[in-house]
């Protein structure tokens, strides 16, 4: 299992870099070329969401992206350290307008779910994680 870890300051200008790195690693891992645009878009959305949560919450910790190549699958995990509302608590992530932030958060997650078939979202008071997984195809066998 090969893993690439990327950490970046929670600034919007770093999201593009995360997208490019994710697409390059996905291609090398064997993700179908036809799906690479979806990988780029989903990673961009997940990283933008994490950056926004960090900025709203005044969190200086970096956004974390793990690119994990396993047998027959490739996963990307985007983690934030923002406090998320736990079931039963009112309000949204961070501070300010909880309803507007919650709506924006839901929209971002809906976009990701529309782009990726296999998505897991977990969140709690110590941060959140979006795990996205795509199938890979093994490299062709070259016979000499």
N, C-alpha and C positions, 0 to 999 in steps of 0.2 A: 504494500500500500504506500503510495507516494502522496505526500501532503505539502502544499504550499500555504504559508501563512502570511497574510498581508494585514498590516495595521496602518491606519492613516488618521491624521487629525480630522476632527469632525467639521470639515469645510467642503462646501459644494464642489469646488474645483478639483478635489481629489476623487470624486465619484467616477469621472471619465477614466482615470488611470485604473481604478478597480475594474471597470467594465472591460478595458483592453486586456488586462492581465487575465481576467476570468475567461475571456474568449480564447486567448492563446493557450492557456492550460487545458481548457475543455477540448480544443482541437487536438492537442497532443495526446490527450487521454482517450480519444476515439469517439467523441460525441459527433453525431452525424452533422455534416456541413449545413444541411437544411435547417437545423435547429439552433445554430450558433447565434443568429439574430435574436432568438427568444432568450438564449442564455444572457446575452449582452443586456437586453431590455430588463429582464427579471433582476439581474444583479444591480443594474442602475437604479431600479425602483427600490430594491431592498436597502441599498446603501444610502440613497437619498432619504429614505424613511429614517434610517438610523442617524444620519447626520442631523436631520430636523429634530429628532427626539433629544439628541445631545445638546443642540443649540437651545432649544426651548427649556431644557432642564438645567442649563448652565454647567454641563458636564465637560470636563477637560480631558477625560480619558479618550483614547483612540477608539475608532470603530474597528472591529475585528472581522476579517474575512478569512475563512478556511476553505481551501480548494483541495478536495480529497478524491484521489483516484483509487478506486477499488476494482476488484475483478467484476467485470460486466456492468459497472455503474460509476458515475461521476457525481459527486455531491459538492454543493457550495453552502457554507454556513455563514450567515451574516449576523453578527452579534452586536448588541448595544448594551449600555450600562444604565439606561434610563429606568426610572421606577415606573412600572406599569400597574394599573389598577388591578387588584386581585378580585376574583368573583365575589360579589357581595359588597364591594366598596363602590362608592359613587365616583364620578369624575373620570377623566382620561389621564393620559400620561403627562407628566410635567406639571406646569402651572399655567395660569392664564385662563383662556376660554376653553373649558373642558369639552363642551359640545362640539365646537369647531375642530379641535384637535382630534377628537375621537372620530368625527366624520372623515377627516383627511386620512387618518390612520386606516380606517376601514376601506377607503377607496384605494389606497396603496396596496393593501393586502388583497383586495379583489383583483387588481391588475396583475399581481404576481400569480394568483391562483388561475387566472385566465391564460397565463403564459406557460405555466409549469404544471404538468399532470401530478407530480409527486411533491407536495409541499407540506411541511410540518412547521407550525408556529407555536412557540412556547414563550410565555412571559410571566414575570413576577415582579416582586418589589426590588430585585437586584439586577434586573435587566431582561432583555428578550433575545430570542434566537429564531431566525428563519432558516430552515434547512430545505434546500431544493435539490432534487435528484433527477438525473437523466441517465438513460441506458447508454452503454458504449458498445461499439463493435470492435472485435479484435483486429489488429492489423492483418492485411492479407499475407498469406504464406507465399513466399517466393521460392519456387523450385528451380534449381540450377541443373 
